[in-house]
Amino acid sequence: MGQPAGGRRPGINVSTRRRVYDRVAAVEKVTKAELAAAADLSLPTVTKYLAHLEGLGLIEQGAKLASGSQGGRSPITYQCIPDGRVAVGVDVAGDHVNLAVVNLEGDVTHVRELDLAYENSRQYAEMVAGRALKMLADAGIPVERVCGAGVAVPGLVSEEEQRVTYGRVIDNTGMTVEDFARALPFPVRLVHDSDAAGLAEFWTGYDGRNAFYMSISNSIGGSVLINGSIYHGDGEFSGEAGHLIVEPGGRACYCGQRGCLDAYCNANVLRCAGGDLPRFFERLSAGEVEIQQVWDTYCSKLATAIQCVRVLYGCVVVVGGDVGTHIGSALEDVRRKVDALDLLPGSPSDYLVPSRFATKPIATGAGLRAIEDFKEQLGPAPRPGR
């Protein structure tokens, strides 16, 4: 295959390259003439950029079309190569690491889960990087085809500095992108884990729409989608639904406050009550009284937070994370409690929905963030400070 796309090349305009590639990606197959008309470019220009993108291993020639009633040569079609580049997604949690490989179309091609407890050390970052490289090697994916990696972490991440500014969940405040980048031979980006999960959810089907993704796993966070783009807020802490106060003066939260949603509704609350999450919901479905009591309290607190989100944003609320993956029909219990609180028009069955994405959403979203970076120029994003 061709060499990975880099920065500017003689005679190649980055914006035109992206324009041609996007037009090819928008349809299943396209001819040069169709592409020239759609992109408003001359046929020689289209020919040059198609050859360039072929050389980069991003597109290929497809089947020839029938020549039609006029006769003549059958036109050649062009199509994108989904695996022309892939990205690695890394989900760093307190007691494990999830890895995923994602291609240019957002398909997850490989996953791996590691039992690896987090520690704030260079050795830990190098170990995670080494496991990611081994996954690529085992899958037969050369590093030259990897456009980048996204590393999703619990905690607030400065997009500009690529540093964790607040990381009390696993004590990773101060972690920087270079902790991982120094051990990987491709561009790396740090991502807030809730934003990563939200990106996996929003990747398709939310173009130009608004939504709030509530990530309910070992901790609770959120991702806000406004007009089809993730909103980070001025301080890059938008969507932190886990720290809505649902019980003033209540249980202690890791953040130092009392009564936060996280203290009442993170996934470990259900695990402690009924084993792992699948087992909890099995016991709930079986009608076990003790489990039903735990679930009723859980739903009440969660409904309070969802109602706050609904009033503030007035959009679809997606229940995601580990709980969203397993909630199934039990979401109806939450909807009923939200409906009892709701002052706005509309049925919770229309705006309160489970996550559509269940395959390692955080690791997948982290990989998709690296795919987004690559697609900006169809070349690697520069590392911070370089």
C-alpha positions in Angstrom: 0.0 0.0 0.0 1.0 3.6 -0.3 2.8 5.7 2.3 0.7 7.2 5.1 -0.7 10.6 4.4 1.4 13.4 5.9 1.3 17.2 5.7 1.5 19.3 2.5 2.8 17.8 -0.7 3.9 19.5 -3.9 0.9 20.3 -6.0 -1.6 18.9 -3.5 -4.0 21.2 -1.6 -5.1 19.8 1.7 -8.6 21.1 1.5 -9.1 19.8 -2.0 -7.8 16.4 -1.0 -10.3 16.3 1.8 -13.1 17.5 -0.6 -12.4 14.7 -3.1 -12.1 12.1 -0.5 -15.3 13.1 1.2 -17.2 13.0 -2.1 -15.9 9.5 -2.7 -16.8 8.4 0.8 -20.4 9.8 0.5 -21.4 7.2 -2.1 -20.8 3.5 -2.6 -19.1 4.1 -5.9 -18.5 7.1 -8.1 -17.0 7.8 -11.6 -14.5 10.6 -12.4 -17.1 12.5 -14.3 -19.7 12.2 -11.4 -17.0 13.3 -8.9 -15.9 16.3 -11.0 -19.6 17.5 -11.2 -20.3 16.9 -7.5 -17.1 18.5 -6.3 -17.1 21.3 -8.9 -13.6 20.5 -10.1 -12.1 19.9 -13.5 -11.6 16.4 -14.7 -7.8 16.7 -14.8 -7.8 17.9 -11.1 -10.0 15.1 -10.1 -7.8 12.6 -11.9 -4.7 14.0 -10.1 -6.3 13.7 -6.7 -7.7 10.3 -7.3 -4.3 9.1 -8.2 -2.9 10.7 -5.1 -5.4 9.1 -2.8 -4.9 5.8 -4.5 -1.2 6.1 -3.7 -2.0 6.8 -0.1 -4.0 3.6 0.1 -7.2 5.4 0.9 -9.3 4.7 -2.2 -9.3 2.0 -4.9 -10.8 1.4 -8.3 -14.1 -0.4 -8.2 -16.1 -2.2 -10.8 -16.6 -0.7 -14.3 -20.1 0.6 -15.1 -21.9 -0.6 -18.2 -21.1 1.7 -21.2 -24.8 2.4 -21.8 -26.7 3.0 -25.0 -24.1 5.4 -26.4 -21.4 2.7 -26.4 -17.8 3.7 -25.8 -15.6 2.8 -22.8 -17.1 1.6 -19.6 -16.3 4.2 -16.9 -14.3 3.1 -13.9 -15.7 3.7 -10.5 -13.8 4.6 -7.3 -14.5 3.7 -3.7 -13.0 4.3 -0.3 -11.0 1.6 1.5 -12.5 1.3 5.0 -9.3 -0.3 6.4 -7.0 2.1 4.5 -6.2 3.5 7.9 -7.2 2.3 11.4 -7.0 3.9 14.8 -6.4 2.4 18.3 -8.8 3.3 21.1 -7.7 2.8 24.7 -10.1 3.0 27.7 -8.1 3.4 30.9 -10.2 2.4 34.0 -9.2 1.8 37.6 -9.1 -2.0 37.4 -8.9 -2.7 33.6 -8.0 -1.4 30.2 -10.1 -1.9 27.1 -8.5 -1.7 23.6 -10.2 -1.4 20.3 -9.2 -1.0 16.6 -11.5 1.2 14.6 -11.4 1.8 10.8 -12.2 4.8 8.7 -15.9 4.0 8.6 -16.1 3.6 12.4 -16.3 -0.2 12.4 -14.7 -2.0 15.3 -12.4 -4.7 13.9 -10.6 -5.9 17.0 -11.1 -5.6 20.7 -9.1 -6.7 23.8 -9.7 -6.4 27.5 -6.8 -6.4 30.0 -7.0 -7.0 33.8 -4.6 -4.2 34.6 -4.9 -2.0 37.7 -4.2 1.7 37.1 -1.1 3.3 38.6 0.3 6.7 38.0 3.7 5.7 36.6 5.6 5.7 33.4 5.8 1.9 33.5 2.0 1.6 33.5 1.7 3.8 30.4 4.5 1.9 28.6 2.8 -1.4 29.5 -0.6 -0.2 28.0 1.2 1.0 24.9 3.0 -2.3 24.6 -0.3 -4.3 24.8 -1.8 -2.0 22.2 1.1 -2.7 19.8 0.8 -6.4 20.5 -2.9 -6.4 19.6 -2.0 -4.7 16.3 0.8 -7.3 15.6 -1.5 -10.2 16.5 -4.1 -8.8 14.1 -1.5 -8.4 11.3 -1.9 -4.6 11.2 1.3 -2.8 10.3 1.9 0.4 12.4 2.2 2.3 9.1 -1.5 1.9 8.6 -2.4 3.2 12.0 -3.3 6.9 11.8 -3.3 7.5 15.6 -4.6 6.5 19.0 -7.0 8.0 21.4 -6.5 7.3 25.1 -9.8 7.8 27.1 -9.4 8.5 30.8 -11.7 9.3 33.7 -11.2 13.0 34.5 -11.3 16.4 32.9 -8.9 16.8 30.0 -7.6 20.0 28.7 -7.9 19.8 24.9 -5.2 22.4 24.3 -2.7 21.1 26.8 -3.6 17.5 26.4 -3.3 17.0 30.2 -5.7 15.7 32.9 -6.6 18.7 35.0 -8.9 16.9 37.4 -8.7 13.1 37.9 -9.8 12.1 41.3 -11.7 9.0 40.1 -8.4 7.1 39.6 -6.0 9.7 40.9 -4.5 10.6 37.5 -4.4 14.4 37.8 -1.4 15.7 35.8 -1.4 12.7 33.3 -0.3 14.0 29.9 -0.5 12.7 26.4 3.2 12.2 26.3 2.9 9.5 29.0 1.6 7.3 26.2 2.9 9.0 23.1 6.5 8.4 24.0 5.9 4.7 23.7 3.8 4.7 20.5 5.0 5.3 16.9 1.9 7.3 15.8 0.0 10.4 17.0 -1.8 10.1 20.3 -4.6 12.2 21.9 -6.1 12.2 25.4 -9.9 12.1 25.6 -12.4 12.5 28.5 -13.9 9.0 28.8 -17.5 10.3 28.8 -16.9 12.3 25.6 -15.4 9.2 24.0 -18.4 7.1 24.8 -20.7 9.9 23.6 -18.7 10.1 20.3 -19.3 6.3 19.7 -23.0 6.9 20.3 -23.2 10.0 18.2 -21.0 8.8 15.3 -24.0 8.0 13.1 -27.6 9.1 13.2 -27.1 12.3 15.1 -26.0 14.7 12.3 -27.1 18.2 13.2 -29.1 17.0 16.2 -28.9 17.7 20.0 -28.6 15.0 22.6 -27.2 14.3 26.1 -25.3 11.1 26.6 -25.2 9.9 30.3 -22.4 7.5 30.8 -23.1 5.3 33.9 -20.2 3.0 34.6 -17.8 2.9 37.6 -18.3 6.7 37.6 -20.9 8.9 36.0 -20.3 11.5 33.4 -21.9 13.0 30.3 -21.4 14.2 26.8 -23.4 17.0 25.3 -24.1 17.1 21.6 -25.3 20.5 20.2 -26.1 20.8 16.5 -24.2 17.7 15.8 -21.0 18.7 17.6 -19.8 17.8 21.1 -19.9 20.8 23.4 -17.1 21.0 26.0 -18.0 24.3 27.7 -15.7 27.1 28.7 -14.0 25.1 31.4 -14.1 21.8 29.5 -16.4 20.2 32.1 -19.8 20.3 30.5 -22.0 17.3 31.0 -20.7 16.3 34.4 -24.1 14.9 35.4 -22.5 12.7 38.1 -22.1 15.7 40.3 -25.7 16.9 40.2 -26.9 16.9 43.8 -29.8 14.4 44.2 -29.7 14.1 48.0 -28.5 17.3 49.8 -26.2 16.3 52.6 -26.3 12.6 51.5 -23.6 10.1 50.7 -20.0 11.3 50.3 -18.8 11.5 46.8 -15.1 11.2 45.6 -15.3 14.9 44.6 -15.7 16.0 48.2 -19.4 16.9 48.0 -22.2 15.0 49.5 -25.3 13.8 47.7 -24.0 13.6 44.2 -25.7 11.3 41.6 -22.4 9.4 41.3 -22.6 8.2 44.9 -26.1 6.8 44.4 -26.1 5.6 40.8 -22.7 4.5 39.5 -22.6 1.0 38.3 -20.9 -0.4 41.4 -24.0 0.4 43.4 -25.9 -2.3 41.4 -22.9 -4.7 41.3 -22.6 -4.5 45.1 -26.3 -5.3 45.5 -26.6 -8.2 43.0 -23.3 -9.3 41.6 -22.3 -8.2 38.1 -24.7 -6.1 36.1 -26.2 -9.0 34.0 -26.9 -10.9 37.2 -28.4 -7.8 38.9 -30.9 -7.3 36.0 -31.7 -11.1 35.9 -32.6 -11.0 39.6 -34.6 -7.8 39.1 -36.5 -9.5 36.3 -37.1 -12.5 38.5 -38.8 -10.3 41.0 -36.5 -10.6 44.0 -37.8 -8.2 46.6 -34.5 -7.0 47.9 -33.2 -6.2 44.4 -36.4 -4.4 43.5 -36.0 -2.2 46.6 -32.4 -1.3 45.6 -33.6 -0.6 42.0 -36.5 1.6 43.1 -34.2 3.9 45.1 -31.7 3.9 42.3 -34.4 4.8 39.7 -35.6 7.6 41.9 -32.2 9.3 42.1 -31.5 8.7 38.4 -34.9 10.1 37.4 -34.2 13.3 39.4 -30.9 13.8 37.5 -32.5 13.0 34.1 -35.3 15.5 34.8 -32.6 18.2 35.5 -30.9 17.4 32.2 -34.2 17.4 30.4 -35.2 20.8 31.8 -31.8 22.3 31.0 -31.2 20.9 27.5 -34.7 19.8 26.2 -33.3 17.1 24.1 -32.9 13.3 23.8 -31.2 11.8 26.8 -29.3 8.6 26.2 -28.6 6.2 29.1 -25.3 4.7 28.3 -22.2 3.2 29.9 -22.2 -0.2 31.5 -25.7 0.3 33.0 -27.1 1.5 29.6 -25.7 -1.6 28.0 -27.6 -4.0 30.3 -30.7 -2.0 31.3 -33.0 -3.4 28.7 -36.7 -3.3 29.6 -35.9 -2.0 33.1 -35.5 1.4 31.5 -39.3 1.6 31.7 -39.1 2.0 35.4 -36.8 5.0 35.0 -39.2 6.5 32.4 -42.2 6.2 34.7 -40.3 8.1 37.5 -39.1 10.7 35.0 -42.6 11.1 33.7 -43.9 11.8 37.2 -41.5 14.7 37.6 -41.6 16.1 34.1 -43.3 19.5 33.5 -42.5 19.6 29.8 -44.5 18.1 27.0 -43.5 14.9 25.5 -43.3 11.2 26.5 -40.1 9.8 28.2 -40.4 6.9 25.8 -39.6 9.4 23.0 -36.7 11.3 24.6 -35.2 8.8 27.1 -33.5 6.1 25.2 -30.9 3.4 25.8 -27.5 3.5 24.2 -27.3 1.9 20.7 -23.6 1.2 21.1 -22.5 -1.6 23.4 -19.1 -2.8 22.0 -16.5 -1.2 24.2 -18.0 2.3 23.7 -15.3 4.3 25.5 -12.4 2.6 23.7 -14.3 2.8 20.4 -15.0 6.5 20.9 -11.4 7.2 21.7 -10.3 5.5 18.5 -13.0 7.5 16.6 -11.5 10.7 18.0 -8.2 9.7 16.3 -10.0 9.0 13.1 -11.6 12.5 13.2 -8.1 14.0 13.7 -6.8 12.1 10.7 -9.7 13.0 8.5 -9.2 16.7 9.1 -6.3 16.7 6.6 -6.1 13.0 5.8 -2.8 13.1 7.6 -1.6 12.7 11.1 -2.3 15.4 13.7 0.9 17.0 15.1 1.8 16.0 18.6 1.4 18.8 21.1 4.5 21.0 21.3 6.1 19.5 18.1 
